[in-house]
Amino acid sequence: NGGAADFIGSLWEAPGFLEDAMQANGGRDRKLVLAVVRKDGLLLRLAVPDMRADKEVVLAAITQCGMSLQYSSEELRADRGVVSVAVAQAGLALQFAPKMLRHDFDLALAAVQQDGMALEFVESELRSSRTTSDVPLGGDGGGDGGGDGGELRPEGPAARRGVALAAVRSNGLALRFVWEALHHDHEVVLAAVRQNGSVLELVAEELLDDETFLEAAVGLSGGEDREAVLDAVQRRGAALRFASAMARGDREVVVAAVANDPTALRYASDELRDDKEVVLAAIRRAAPKQRGEVFALASESLRQDVDLVVESIS
């Protein structure tokens, strides 16, 4: 009856019940193991080796939780179809695949699209035996994914760039795992910044010296992403030039900018160029020969201030 079914259903949801059920028979009963891993794939770890080498059982587990791939047999972790199902559910499951599959362009792309941070586990030399006319990854959970006809997938630098772009679009923080050859690629880096403004702290110094890049990076949100602007001006004070009026009137942002480059005071709001503490901080950060230039950026009223005059010539 319905009451009994509800009671049994509630047992399945009770904390520890599934684990206890697996441990009770040592993870040997195939029917029970299948039922359990469909509810909690990670409990595959409690199954006997024969169950962890059973493709149907493993597919059930990784469909529920891709990370359970780590508990499958070595043979199944080398099965491209199995790995494709796992990374479609959890990109980070790519780390449990053998090296030969971490070279696979299609698997890598699927993994980073699901979780950009999976880029950490992608091998640099990507290649693909698949073609654009093949069925989608994980379509049937089997086979080696080979195909004939159609346009070849990218390999080498083009493949790395494509995977890197997909990764940073999924999670900007994946920029930390982007291959060195792409550290100066404007499109890749800007895609990362667009997804997560805080990754500006990971950007190569040479890119920050490129005014075109700096303008694009700060301007992605119209210069209104406070954290992104703050990160930018802490590394290049002149980036304040490309910030929104609101950011240029933000005391913390301006103080950070002039701490890096005292002449960035020129881009601060009129109100902050009339703020004695801000101007004084800029003058004190300036080299002796630069202090007069910074002093000249202060408001007209502050240029009459004795303290600032003395500081600028001392």
C-alpha positions in Angstrom: 0.0 0.0 0.0 1.0 3.6 -0.2 1.9 3.9 3.5 4.4 1.0 3.2 5.9 2.5 0.0 6.3 5.8 1.7 8.0 4.2 4.7 10.4 2.3 2.5 11.1 5.5 0.5 11.8 7.4 3.7 14.4 4.7 4.7 16.3 5.3 1.5 16.5 9.0 2.4 17.6 8.4 6.0 21.2 9.5 6.8 23.5 6.6 6.6 20.9 4.1 5.4 22.4 3.6 1.9 25.9 3.2 3.3 24.7 0.7 5.9 22.8 -1.2 3.2 26.0 -1.6 1.1 28.1 -2.6 4.1 25.6 -5.1 5.3 26.3 -7.4 2.3 29.8 -6.2 1.6 28.8 -4.5 -1.7 28.4 -7.9 -3.5 24.7 -7.9 -4.3 24.5 -6.5 -7.8 20.8 -5.5 -7.6 21.4 -3.7 -4.3 24.6 -2.0 -5.5 22.8 -0.7 -8.6 19.9 0.7 -6.5 22.3 2.3 -4.1 24.7 4.0 -6.6 21.7 5.4 -8.5 20.9 7.3 -5.3 24.5 8.1 -4.3 27.2 7.4 -6.8 30.1 7.9 -4.4 29.0 4.8 -2.5 30.5 2.8 -5.4 33.6 2.9 -3.2 32.0 0.3 -0.9 31.3 -2.2 -3.7 33.5 -5.2 -4.4 36.0 -5.1 -7.3 33.7 -7.1 -9.6 30.9 -4.5 -9.1 33.4 -1.6 -9.7 34.3 -3.3 -13.0 30.7 -3.8 -14.0 30.0 -1.2 -16.7 26.3 -0.9 -16.0 26.9 -0.3 -12.3 29.6 2.3 -13.0 27.5 4.1 -15.5 24.7 4.3 -13.0 27.1 5.7 -10.4 28.8 8.3 -12.6 25.5 9.5 -14.0 24.5 10.3 -10.4 27.9 11.7 -9.5 30.7 11.9 -12.0 33.4 12.0 -9.3 32.6 8.4 -8.5 34.7 7.5 -11.6 37.6 7.4 -9.2 36.2 4.2 -7.6 35.7 2.3 -10.9 38.1 -0.3 -12.3 41.2 0.8 -14.1 39.7 -0.7 -17.3 36.6 1.4 -17.1 38.5 4.6 -16.2 40.2 4.0 -19.6 36.9 3.6 -21.4 36.3 6.8 -23.4 32.5 6.4 -23.3 32.5 6.0 -19.5 34.7 9.0 -19.0 32.6 11.1 -21.3 29.5 10.4 -19.1 31.5 11.2 -15.9 32.9 14.6 -17.1 29.5 15.6 -18.5 28.2 15.3 -14.9 31.4 16.6 -13.1 34.2 18.1 -15.1 36.7 17.5 -12.4 36.3 13.8 -12.9 38.7 14.2 -15.8 41.5 13.9 -13.2 40.7 10.2 -12.7 41.0 9.4 -16.4 44.3 8.0 -17.7 46.7 10.4 -19.4 45.8 9.2 -22.9 42.2 10.4 -22.4 43.3 13.7 -20.9 44.9 14.4 -24.3 41.5 14.0 -25.9 40.1 17.3 -27.2 36.5 16.4 -27.0 36.7 15.0 -23.4 38.7 18.0 -22.3 36.2 20.4 -23.9 33.3 18.7 -22.2 35.0 18.7 -18.9 35.9 22.4 -18.9 32.5 23.4 -20.1 31.0 21.7 -17.1 33.7 23.0 -14.7 36.4 25.4 -15.9 38.7 24.3 -13.2 39.0 20.9 -14.9 41.6 22.7 -17.1 44.1 21.8 -14.4 43.9 18.1 -15.5 43.9 18.6 -19.3 47.1 17.5 -21.1 48.8 20.2 -23.2 49.0 18.1 -26.4 45.4 17.8 -27.4 44.3 15.6 -30.2 41.0 14.1 -31.5 40.1 11.1 -33.7 36.5 12.4 -33.7 34.9 14.6 -36.3 32.3 17.3 -36.1 29.8 14.8 -37.7 30.1 12.4 -34.8 27.4 11.9 -32.2 27.7 14.1 -29.0 29.8 13.0 -26.1 28.1 10.5 -23.8 25.3 9.9 -26.3 25.3 6.2 -25.7 27.9 5.8 -22.9 29.9 3.4 -25.0 32.3 2.9 -27.9 35.6 4.7 -28.5 34.1 7.8 -30.0 35.8 7.3 -33.4 34.2 8.5 -36.6 34.7 9.1 -40.2 33.6 11.9 -42.5 33.1 15.5 -41.6 35.6 18.2 -40.6 38.4 17.3 -38.3 38.4 18.8 -34.8 41.2 21.3 -34.0 44.5 20.0 -32.7 47.7 21.5 -31.3 47.7 25.2 -30.5 44.2 25.7 -31.9 42.8 23.0 -29.6 44.6 24.3 -26.6 43.2 27.8 -27.2 39.7 26.5 -27.7 39.7 24.5 -24.5 41.3 27.4 -22.6 38.6 29.8 -23.8 35.8 27.4 -22.8 37.4 26.9 -19.4 37.8 30.6 -18.5 34.3 31.3 -19.8 33.0 28.7 -17.4 35.2 29.9 -14.5 37.5 32.8 -14.8 39.7 31.4 -12.1 40.8 28.7 -14.5 43.1 31.3 -15.9 45.7 30.1 -13.4 45.8 26.8 -15.3 46.0 28.3 -18.8 49.1 27.2 -20.7 51.9 29.8 -20.7 51.7 30.4 -24.5 48.2 31.8 -23.9 49.1 34.1 -21.0 49.3 37.1 -23.4 46.2 36.1 -25.5 43.9 39.1 -25.1 40.7 37.1 -25.9 41.5 34.4 -23.5 42.5 36.7 -20.6 39.6 39.1 -21.2 37.1 36.2 -21.2 38.5 35.2 -17.8 38.2 38.8 -16.5 34.7 39.1 -17.9 33.6 35.9 -16.0 35.4 36.9 -12.8 36.9 40.4 -12.4 39.2 39.3 -9.5 41.4 37.3 -11.9 43.1 40.6 -12.9 45.5 39.7 -10.1 46.6 36.7 -12.3 47.2 38.7 -15.5 50.7 38.9 -16.8 52.6 42.2 -16.1 53.2 42.7 -19.8 49.5 42.8 -20.5 48.9 45.4 -17.9 51.4 47.6 -19.6 49.2 47.4 -22.8 46.8 50.3 -22.6 44.4 48.7 -25.1 44.2 45.6 -22.9 43.9 47.6 -19.7 41.1 49.7 -21.1 39.2 46.6 -22.3 39.7 44.8 -19.0 38.5 47.6 -16.8 35.8 48.6 -19.2 34.2 45.1 -19.4 31.5 46.2 -17.0 31.5 49.8 -18.0 34.2 50.3 -15.4 31.7 49.7 -12.6 32.8 46.4 -11.2 34.3 47.7 -8.0 36.4 44.7 -7.2 37.8 44.4 -10.8 38.7 48.1 -10.8 40.3 47.8 -7.4 42.4 44.9 -8.5 43.4 46.7 -11.6 44.4 50.0 -9.9 46.4 48.1 -7.3 48.6 46.8 -10.1 48.4 49.7 -12.5 47.2 53.0 -10.9 46.6 54.5 -14.3 43.8 52.0 -14.9 41.7 54.5 -12.9 41.4 56.4 -16.2 39.1 53.7 -17.6 36.9 53.3 -14.5 33.4 54.7 -14.2 32.7 58.1 -12.6 31.5 56.2 -9.5 34.7 54.3 -9.1 36.8 57.4 -9.7 34.9 59.0 -6.8 35.4 55.9 -4.6 38.0 56.9 -1.9 39.4 53.4 -1.4 39.8 52.9 -5.1 41.6 56.2 -5.6 43.9 55.7 -2.6 44.8 52.3 -4.0 45.5 53.9 -7.4 47.7 56.7 -6.2 49.6 54.2 -3.9 50.6 52.4 -7.1 51.0 55.5 -9.3 50.7 58.9 -7.6 49.9 60.6 -11.0 46.7 58.6 -11.2 45.3 61.4 -9.0 44.6 63.1 -12.3 41.8 60.6 -12.9 40.2 61.0 -9.5 36.9 62.9 -9.1 37.0 66.6 -8.3 35.8 65.8 -4.8 38.8 63.5 -4.1 41.3 65.9 -5.7 40.0 68.3 -3.1 40.5 65.7 -0.3 43.6 66.7 1.6 44.4 63.2 2.9 44.1 61.7 -0.5 46.3 64.3 -2.1 48.8 64.1 0.7 49.0 60.3 0.3 49.7 60.8 -3.4 52.4 63.4 -2.9 54.1 61.2 -0.3 54.1 58.2 -2.6 55.7 60.2 -5.4 59.4 60.4 -6.1 61.0 63.7 -5.1 61.2 64.9 -8.7 57.5 63.9 -9.3 56.0 65.7 -6.3 55.5 69.0 -8.0 53.6 67.3 -10.8 51.3 65.5 -8.3 50.8 68.6 -6.3 49.6 70.4 -9.5 46.8 67.8 -9.8 45.2 68.9 -6.5 42.2 71.2 -6.5 42.9 74.9 -6.6 41.9 75.4 -3.0 44.4 72.6 -1.8 47.2 74.1 -3.8 47.0 77.0 -1.3 47.4 74.6 1.6 50.7 75.3 3.4 51.1 71.6 4.5 50.8 70.4 1.0 53.1 73.0 -0.4 55.8 72.1 2.2 55.3 68.3 1.5 55.6 68.8 -2.2 58.9 70.6 -2.0 60.5 68.7 0.8 
